[in-house]
Amino acid sequence: MPLNNRLKELRAARGLNQQELGSLVGASRQTISLIERGDYNPSVTLALRIAGVFGRPVEEVFYLTEEESI
């Protein structure tokens, strides 16, 4: 089940490119790209690091649509 995210929107608002965000969270540019496209679900640790960069709760960065929720 793909995990939806607001990563591209939040990253653009902060003026970060994928490489810069990856460096901040210890991931590659390719990993950030895959997460943004919904082709890769980050680990809990990585999701928390990403949310921390934006100063947001993880639920504001990553989410399931209502039909995908339990």
C-alpha positions in Angstrom: 0.0 0.0 0.0 1.6 3.3 -1.0 2.2 5.9 1.6 1.1 9.3 0.4 3.2 12.3 1.3 3.6 16.1 1.1 7.3 15.8 0.8 7.8 17.6 -2.5 5.5 20.5 -1.4 7.3 20.9 1.9 10.7 20.6 0.4 9.9 23.3 -2.2 8.6 25.6 0.5 11.8 25.3 2.4 13.9 25.9 -0.8 15.6 22.5 -0.6 16.4 20.2 -3.5 16.3 16.4 -3.1 20.1 16.2 -2.6 20.0 18.7 0.2 17.1 17.0 2.0 18.8 13.7 1.6 22.0 15.1 3.2 20.0 16.4 6.1 18.3 13.1 6.8 21.1 10.7 5.9 19.5 9.4 2.6 20.4 9.6 -1.0 18.8 11.9 -3.5 17.4 8.8 -5.3 15.7 7.7 -2.0 14.1 11.1 -1.6 12.9 10.9 -5.2 11.4 7.5 -4.8 9.6 8.5 -1.6 8.2 11.6 -3.3 6.8 9.5 -6.1 5.3 7.0 -3.8 7.5 4.2 -5.1 9.3 3.6 -1.7 7.9 3.7 1.9 10.5 5.1 4.3 11.4 3.4 7.5 9.9 4.9 10.6 13.3 6.3 11.5 13.7 8.0 8.2 10.1 9.3 8.2 10.7 10.8 11.6 13.9 12.5 10.5 12.2 13.9 7.4 9.3 15.3 9.5 11.8 16.8 11.9 13.5 18.8 9.2 10.2 20.5 8.5 9.2 20.8 12.2 6.0 18.8 11.6 4.5 15.7 13.1 5.1 12.7 10.9 1.3 12.5 10.2 1.5 15.9 8.5 4.1 14.7 6.1 3.1 11.1 5.5 -0.5 9.9 5.4 -2.9 7.2 4.1 -6.0 8.2 2.2 -9.3 7.5 4.1 -10.1 4.5 1.9 -6.6 3.0 2.7 -6.9 3.6 6.5 -7.9 0.8 8.8 
